[in-house]
Amino acid sequence: MKKIKHNILAFIAAATLYNCTAEFEEINTDPNRLETISPASLLNPVLYGLTNHNSYSAWHHRTAHFMQGIVPYPSNDALGYHRYWVTDAIGQTMWNNHYRWLKNIDEMEKASVTAGDVNYQAIALTLKAWSFANLTDVFGDIPFEEALKGDEGIVKPKFQRQQVIYKAVLEYLEQANSLYDTSKTLIYAPDLLYGERITAVANWQKLTNSLHLRMLLRLSDVQSAESIAKINTILNNPATYPVFESSADDAILINTGIAPNTTPWPRIQDYAAGDKRLSTFFVDQLLEWNDPRLPFWATQATNLQKEPIGYKGIDSGYSFESNIDYTPSAPNDNTAKAPMKNIIMTYAEIEFIKAELAFKGLIAGDAETHFKKGTEAAMAIWNIDMPADYFSNEKTAYNNTLEQIMLQKYFALYFTDNQQWLEYNRTGYPDLPKHPDLFNDGKMPVRYPYPQDVKRQNTENYLDAVNNMGGPDDINTRVWWDIK
């Protein structure tokens, strides 16, 4: 009976994606199918739910504002994330969304073990590692071992230290890599990420190890020797630890626009919605580079007569709208139109990881080569060909600095959940201009405060977590790996 209840709860949550379809009605009225749930039945709703949230909420409404991609305009509100004014509500949807889908990932893992399917078990472990990393990277210490156990009566889970969570996350990825059997195909329905490819299992294994590299790099300052050693083990043993080798390996979920796989913006006008513009930093950098991504990402600004005046942004954290005598460039809504790309991780990110490590002398290889490959792959994400003379521009020519590597990586991480912001917190790059009217003394927020619901409903464990992190529970208390 307990098992039936467990599966029902998980399946109802997983079926949310389909709640307006005939399939949902059939599943919801057929208890026999609840007993024969397959791992694949949970995989697609998890992928859809997490990636859509990450594009819509984590990037579009939070990171893009912190990182001077999107600037609210016009705005009657003197506050806002682009001015570093942050409330406890900033992380509520991310907390709820990730823990909700983590419960389904947990069910998927159990179902795969029951079915004896090692590939789905490996995928579940990968998604679990990715999701917990997303949470701990922005909050710090979070419920972990006692999380997801409400059906066992644990409604006030203890928080665990970020270093404990990261250790487990890396172990999940190591275990997942060891489980994959690439001689077999995925035996259930095609997944939303890699579809019916005969190489789907191999693609998933590359994603597992690529995420492993991302997380090891994040720890490379706080656990330098251990992290760099493992990075070299992965990169020097591609047969055992395959990672992304080309843009064909990119982990990008495509929203087709056909129900139930719709975009987070069913009305495309809500993407820019008349009140979102692009920053001066964002636009001017691409103009300096003569970068072909600019017209794909941006509309042209217009003067007071509604005539186009070229690409022109607006200062992030600007003071008064009355000083602005033009309508700034807006996000081009083709980025959010179906088929829309929800990015988990790309080959471009791998090349920029290698470029940074080679620049620092931590791996073998040529930093410039990886930098150029990463830049080209970053354009390929958006089906844009890099001009043959792109690096002939003195502004784009490789100058052997970490700042330049991270600036191109900033654009490579466009639309990729919180990664721009997390990389900025790790490295301090890119060098973002700071408007004098910023809140928080002009300091970039480095974490999300815990949601109000957590403070009210799990007060004792919440207070322990804040104390363990060195408090207070605010946007300036650094997470464990952030020691710059």
N, C-alpha and C positions, 0 to 999 in steps of 0.2 A: 504493500500500500504506500509506503514511504517513497519507493522508487517511482510509482505511478505519479504521485503528487509532485515529485521533483521534476519529472519530465514534462508534466503538464505546465508547470510554472515557466519552465525554460522555453517550452515550445510556443506558449502564448506570447512571450516577449519576443521571441525570434520571428514570429509571424507578423509582427507589427508592420513590416514592409508591405505585406500583402493584405492589409486589413480591409481593402475595398474590392477585393477580387474574389472570383468564384473559388479559387484555390483555398483561400482562407476559410470560406464558409464550409467547404468540404472537409478541411482538416479539423475545423472547430466542432464538427458534428460527427466525427468518426473516431471514437476512442480507441479503436483497434490500431489506427495509424500512430497514435501516441506511444504505443508499446513497441513499435518497430521503427522508431526514429533513427535516421542515419546521420552520421557526422555532417554530410553534405547539406542536410536540411537546415542546419544551423549556420553553415559557413557563409552563404550568400547574404542572409539578413545581417550578420555581424559585419561583413565587409561593407555593405551598403550603409549601415547605421553609423559606423565609425568614420568612414571616409567622407560621407556627406557632412557630418558634424564638423570634421576637421577643416574642410574647405569653407563651410558657411560660417561657423562660429569661431573656431580657434584662429583661423587665418583672417578671414574677411572682417570680423568684428573686433579682433583684439590685436594679434601680431601685426597686421598691416597698418594699424594705427600707431602702435609703439614704434614701428620700424620705418615710419615715414613713407609708407606706400600710399595709404588712403588718408585723406584729411577731410573731416566734415565741413561742408560749405554749400550754401549759406547755413549759418548756425546761430540760433538765438541763445545758445547755451555757452557760457564762458568756461565750462568744464570739459571733460572728455579725455579719453585715453591718449590722444595725440598730444595732450598737454600734461600727461603723466598724472592725471587726477583719476584715482582708482578707488572703488568701493569694494566691500566684501562680496558683492554680487558677481564680480568678474569671473570667478571660477565655478559658479553653481552649475551651469549647464554641462561643463566639461566633466565635473565630478559625477553628476548623475548619469550622463551618457556613457562614460567609460565603465563605471561600475555596473551599470545595467548590462552592457554587452560583455563585460568580463564574466558575468554569471552564465551567459550563454556559451562563451568560450570554454568555461569550466565543464558545462554539459557536453559540449562537442568533444572535449578531450576524453571524458568518461565514455561517451558513445563509441569513440574510435578504439579505445582500449577493449571495450566489450566486443566490438566487431573484429578485433585483431588487425586493424588497418593502420600500419605504422606511418603511412604517408599523411593521413588525416591527423594522426596524433602529433606528428611533427609540425604540421600547419597550425594546429591548436596551440602548441607550445610557443610557436613563433608569434602568433597573435597575442598570446598572453604576455609574452615578454615586451612586445611593442606597446601594448596598452598600459601595462604597469609603468613602463619607462616614461610614457607620455604624462602620466599622472604625477609620478614622483619628481620629474624634471621641473614641473611648474609649481608644485606645492611643497616639496621636500618630504618629510616623514608622513606616511599615510597608512591607513589600515591595509594589511597585507595577508598574513597567515590566517587571521580571524575574519577577513573580509569574505563576502559571498556565502556566509553561513547563517543567514537569517532563518532558513528552514530548520537549522539545528538549534535554534534558540539564542544564537549570538547576535543580538541586535545593537550592541554597543562594543564594536570590535576595538581592540587595542591597536594603536599606531606602532609602526616599526621604523627604525632608523633607515635613512636612505641608503647607507652603505650596505645594510643587510638586504634591502630590496634589490639593489644593483647586483649583489653577489648572486642572488637567486635568478635574476633576469638573465645574467650571462650563463648560468648553468642551464636554464631552459633552452637557450639558443645552442649551446654545446650539445645537449641531449637531442634536440631536434635534428641537428646536422647529422648525428650518428644514426638516426632512425630512418632517414629517407632511403627508399628503394627505387632508384631511377629506372630500373628494369620494368617497373610496373607503371601503368597509367592510373589516373584517378578514376575509380570505378563507378562513381555516382554522376550526378548531373554536372555539366560544366560550371566552373566557378566564375564569378564576375570579374576576377582579376586576370587570370590567364586562360580562361575559356577552355576550348577543346583542343588546345595545342598538344601535340604528342610529347612536347617537351615541358608540359605543365609542372610535373614533379621536379624536374631539373631547375625550372625557373623559380619555384618556391624555395628550393634549397639555396639558390643564389641569393634570394631575398633574405633568408635566414642569416647567412654569413655576412651580407652587406650591412644589415642592421647591427650585427655583432660589431663590425668595424665602427659604425657610427657611435655606438655606446662606449666602446673602448676608447675612442678618441675623446669623448666627453670626460672620461676619467683620467686622461693622460697627464693632467697636472697634479691631481690629488693622489693617484696611484701610478706614478710614472713608470717605474721599472717593470712592474707586473703587466700593465696595459700595453706598453710598447713591445714587450716580449711576445705577448699573445697576438698583437697585430702582425708582427713579423712571421709568427707561426702560420697565421691564416694566409698572408700574402705569398709566402714562400712555398705553400703546399696547395696549389690550386686543385689538384686531383681530390684531395680530402676536403678542402674548404673552398669550393667554387664561389666566386662573387660575380657581380655584374661585369660583363665584358664588352657590352655595346648597348646602344639605346634600345635595341630589340628586347633587352632584359628588363626594361623599366617596369616598376610596380606602380601602374597607373590604372585605376578603375574608371571605366568610361560610363558616364550616365548617358544612355541612348536617347533619353527623352520619351521613351515608350513605356507606359505604365506596366509594372510598378517601378521601373528603373528611371525615375524622373530626377531632374536636378534639384538642388536645394532652392532654386529660384524658379518656381513654376511660372511666375510672371517675370519675364526677363527684365522689365523696366525696374524691378525691385533691386537689381544688382547694383546699379549706380543710384537709382531712386531720386535723382535730381539733387541729392545733398551730399554726394561724395566726389571728391576731386583727388588728383594726384599731387604729391609734394614737389616742391622746387628741386629738392635733392634728387628725387627719383627721376624726374624728367630731364633735368640738366645733365645728369651723369650719362644718360643714354644719348642725349644730343651730342655731348663731347665725343662720345665713341662712334657717332654716326651708326648707331646700333639698329639693326633691322627689326628688333623686337618692339621698338617704341610704337610704331603705328598699329601693331597688333594689340598692344596693351593699353593704348591711350587714344582718346579723341583729341582733336585740335581745340585750342582755346579760341574764344571769340571776343570781339570788342563790344562796346555798348550798343553798336548797331547790329549785333548778331553776325558779324562777318568774321570768318576764320582768320586768325593771326599766327598760326603755327602752334607748336607745342609749347605750353607754358604752364608750370605748376603754381602752387601756392605754398608759402612757408608753413611747415608743420608747427602748430602752437601759435599761429598768428594772433594778433591782438584785436584789431578792429576791421570789420568787413568794409566799413566806409572808406578805408584807404585803398581798396582794391577796385580798379576801374576796368576790369575785364572779367570774363567768366573762365576760370582755369580749366585746363585739360581734365577730363574725367576718365575713370576706368572704362575701357572699351568693353562693351557687354558681350563681344564674341568670345571672351574668355570663359563666360558662364553659360553660354548657349550649348544646348545638346548638339552633337556629342561633347559633353563636358568632361574635363580631366580632373579626377580626384587623385592627388599624388601621395603615395606612401613613401617611396624612395626611388631615386633614379641613378643611372650610370654616371651622370654628370656629378652627382654628389660624391660618388666613389673616387672619381678622378681628382676632385678638389681635396678630398681627404689625403690621397696620395701626394698631391702637390704640396700640401702643408707639411706632411711628414718628411718628404724628400727635402724641402726647403730647410727644415730643422735638422737634417742629417740623421733622422731616426729610422729611415728605411733606405734601401738602395734605390737608385733611379734618379731621373732628371726632373726637377720641379717644373721647369718651363714646359717640357713635353706634356706633363700631366695637366698643367694649367691650361694649355691650349686645347687639349682633348676635352677637358671639362667645359670650357667655354663653348666649343662647338656642340657638345652633347646637350648643353643647357638650351641652346637654340633649337636643337632637334626635338626637344620635349614639345615645342609648339609648332612643329613641322616647318621650321624656318631654316633655310640654308645659310650658313655663315659665309659672308663674302670672302673671296679668295685673298683680298687685300686687307682684311679686317685688322690684322696686327701690324700693318704698315703705318697706321695712325700712331703718332707719338704718345697719345693718351691711352692706347690699348697695348702698345708694345710691352713685352714682359720686362719689368724693372727689378725683379729679384727681391721683392718685399712681401712679407706676410699680409700687409695691408691690401696690396693689390689682389692677392689670391682670395682674401676674404671678401673683397668688394665684388669680384665676379661671382663668388659663391653666393653672396646675398641675392643676386639676380637669378642664379640657378635654383635657389630655394623658394622663388616666387610661387605662391599658392600651396606651399607645403607645410600645413598645420602650423606649429609654433617654432619651426626649426630656425628661421631667420633670427628670432629673438633669443633663442637658447644659444646659438652660436655667437651672437653679440655678447651675451652674458659671459660666455666662456673666454672670448678673445678680446673684447672691447672694440671689435671692428664689425662693420665699417665705421668710419669717423663721421657720425651724424651731426649736422649743425644743430645747435641748441638755441631756441628762441628765448629771449629774456623773460617772457611771461609764462614759462613752464612752472608747474607745481612741483612739489617734492624737491625743492632746491635744485631743480634742473637735473636730477639724477634719474637715470633709467630704472624703472621698477625691475626687480630681479626675481620676484616670485609672486604667486597669487596668495592672498590671505585665504584661510579656510572659510568655506561657506557658512552662512549664519545657521543653516539647518544643522550642520555638524556641531557647531558651538552649543546650540540649545539641546540637542538630543543625545550627544555623547560628550558631555562637558568634562568629566574627569579625565578621560583619555585624551581629549583635545588639549587640556591644560598641560598634561604630561608631555605631549608632543611639542608644544610651544616651548616649554622649559628645556627639553632635550635639544632643541634646535638653537637654543641661546636667546630666543625671543627678541623682541615682541612678535606677535603674529601680524606682520605688516609686509609691505612691498619691498622693504629694504633688508630683510633678514635673509642672508644668502643660503642657498641650499648647499649640501655637503661638498659637491664637486666644484662649486664656483668659488675659487680661491684667488682670482686675479687681483 
